[in-house]
Amino acid sequence: MIIYFVSLIVLFVADRLSKFYFVNKTPETLGGFIDLHINENLAFSLPVMDYILYPLVLVVIFIVINFWLKAYKNKDILIWPWGLLIIGAISNLLDRFQYGGVVDFINVPYFTVFNVSDIYISMAVVWILWYEMFYKKQKLDKNST
């Protein structure tokens, strides 16, 4: 289990270092692919007032930690995506405190600008949805026959 925690710490540090690098160094744009943005809003720049945003993010992190604790207690495979979700959310929250918004630097033209934490969060959501829709259903089908 130690490898799990070390892996999450390494991923968290990699994300924090990538943000620190792009905030403190003016990167050359690689065809517009790397472009620094400080997103003061919610995902996809959806506007939300700070007095709603911060409590909302904290509540979501608290809920996700509870799901993670349940998965950890049950030795469930979902500890990985819940862990990714936690480190991604905490890193983006730290950005808000440190920079006044989330540091985004990976620019996909005509779509959005995002960061490594957003990749962790997206991977986690896909993983959890896949598990709930397919794996868990197959597991229940096997137990019912």
N, C-alpha and C positions, 0 to 999 in steps of 0.2 A: 504494500500500500504506500510505502514511502516514495516509490517511483511516481505514483500518481500525484502526490503533493509537490514533488520536485518538478514534475512536468508542468503543472499549473503555474508554479512560481516562475519557471523559465519562460513560459508563454507570456505571463503578465509582464515580466521585466522586458522581454523583447518588444512588446507593445509600447510600454512606457518609453523605452529608448528610441523607438522609431518616431514617436511624437516629439520627444525632446530634440531629436536630430532635425526634424523638419521645421520646428518652431524657431530653432536657434541658427539655422543655416538656410540661406536663400538657395533653394535647389534649382538646378537647371531644369526647365520643363522638358520632359521627354515626349515631345509631340502632344503636349497638354495632358499627359497621363499623370504626372506628378504636379500638383497644384495645391498650395496651402489655403485652407479655409478654416475659419473658426465659426462653427455652427452654434449659434446661441439658442436655437429652437430644438424641437423634438426631431425624431427621425424624418428624413426627407424634407427637412427644414419646415416642418409643420409648426406654426407659431403657437406657443403656450406661455402664459405668464409665469414668471419665476416662482411666485407664491403658490402656484399649482404644480409646476414642474418638479421642484426639489422634493416636496413631500411625496409626490407620485413616484418618483424614482426610488426614494428610500423605501416606500411600501412595497414596490415591485422587488427590490433587492431582498427585503425581509421575506417575502413570499417564496422567492426562488431559493433562498437559503433553507427554508423549511422543506421544500421539495428535495433539495440536495441531502439534507439530514435524513429524510425518510429513505431515500435511495441508498445512502451510505449505510444506514442501519440494516437494510435488507440485502446489502451487498449486491445491489442492482447495477447493471451496465449503465444505467442512466446517470450515475455519478459523474461520468465524463462530460456529457453535454450540459448538465446542470452546473458543473464546475466552470466550464467555458462561459456559460451565461453570466455567472457571478463575476468572474474576473473581467469580462468585457464591460459589464454594467458598472462595476466599481472603477475601472480605469476611465470610462467616459465621465463618471461622476467626479472623479479627481480632476479631470480636465476642466470641468465647469467651475470648480473651486479655484484652480490654478490659473486658467486662461480666460475665464468668463464665458466659455463655450467649449464644445467638443472639437478637438483638433482633427480635422479631416484633410487628407492629402492625396488619396488615390482617386483620380478623376476619370470617370468613365463618361466620355462626351455624350451628350443628349440623354443621360440617365441620372447620375448622382455623383457626389464626392463622398468618400467614406474612409475608414481607417482599419487598422488591424483588429481592434476591438469589435468593430462592426462585423468583420469576417467571423470572429469567434461566436458572436451572438447569432449570426445567420446560420452558421454550421450547427450550432446547438439546437436552434428551433427546427431546422430540417431533420436533424437526428431524432429529436423527441417526437416530432410528428410522424416520421417514418416508423419509429418504434411503436407508437400508439396505434397507428393505422394498420400496420402489416405484421410486425413481429408478435405483438401482444395478441392480436386476433388469431394468428396461427397457433400460438401457444394455448389459447383458450379452446380452439377447435380440436387440438390433439387431446386435451384433457376431457373433453365432452364425449369423445368416441371410445 
